[in-house]
Amino acid sequence: MSEESFVTPWTERFGMRVPVVQAPMAGGPTTPAMVAAVSNAGGLGFLAAAALSPEKIAGEVAAIRVLTDRPFGVNLFVLDDLTPDDASVRRALEAIDPLRAEFDLPPGRPLERYAPDFRAQLQTLIDLRVPLASFTFGLLSADDVTRLHANGLYVIGTATHVAEGLAWREAGADAIVAQGAEAGAHRGTFIGAFEDALVGTLALVPQLVDATGLPVLAAGGIMDGRGIVAALALGAQAAAMGTAFLGCAESAIPQVWKDRLRSASDTSTAVTRAITGRHARGIRNPLMQRLSEATDKIAPYPVQNALTQELRQSAARAQNSDYLSLWAGQGAALGQRREAGLSATELMKRLEQEWRDETARIAAFKR
């Protein structure tokens, strides 16, 4: 089978040999080393910059550019400035402080800021002329998309159902990430109720392809070559894979988080808003359980996220997985078929071979 037969228009545009996008994963997993390794291996790496200051984004992008001359992307969360009322913060801390005490942390206090300035982050991406920019949690205005385009940025929106994909198309996005219900970490829903947007990848991808006419990247539950082939068969132009890269050597998550991935089953994850104030999928643990017991005290994102951050950082230093946000998708257990600690480069080699072998197997079966 010829090399050309494996190419989609989207992967061809960015000079990719493998239709794999390393999904951005906020909170530390996606290091410059991981992003560059994936791009250098024929895929496309993505930096998760939602939690980073503009200065930190500039430093991370500079580090990536030292390591690769290939295209890469940067992801931001679309957030309005939020100033919570004191009562909401106090209620949240009533549930969080007993957990802080278990790590000898003093009672929590209101913070000066609960998230970086999104407008400043967006301007940083423009100033840096990053090749691709993707956005989650909300919708950019058409004016913002026009500014990004004018400065050479390729714009990708995140959709969890068709209405969101159409909204991104109307705003001028170049492509859509179809985030299926299986995906780990935060849900990208921004139109309608979260509960109505848990559409599985298998159903979501072809509907977004048909409805928007834009290139669609499939995300959620894809862990190996079989999943890549399935995504392309549904009409996606590439597979966006996050959980598959969490256990890589370049991933900066604590070792105990990587260990929990190695013991996860197909039913180990749940979707909760208790940890960060926004619905996200992760491996069940006492942090999720205990904060979920007081749903009336959960502050909205990013307030809850910021108020639990020091607790989770202390748990990471202590290698205590009970009080981490163990974000992972429903396909996590499929990663156990590979040895632990693979480099991102080696994982990309395995994914490429699996995908090519599976494609050839299907072609032979058809004959």
Order of alpha helices (4+ residues) and beta strands (2+ residues): alpha-beta-alpha-beta-alpha-beta-alpha-alpha-beta-alpha-beta-alpha-beta-beta-alpha-beta-alpha-beta-alpha-alpha-beta-beta-alpha-alpha-alpha
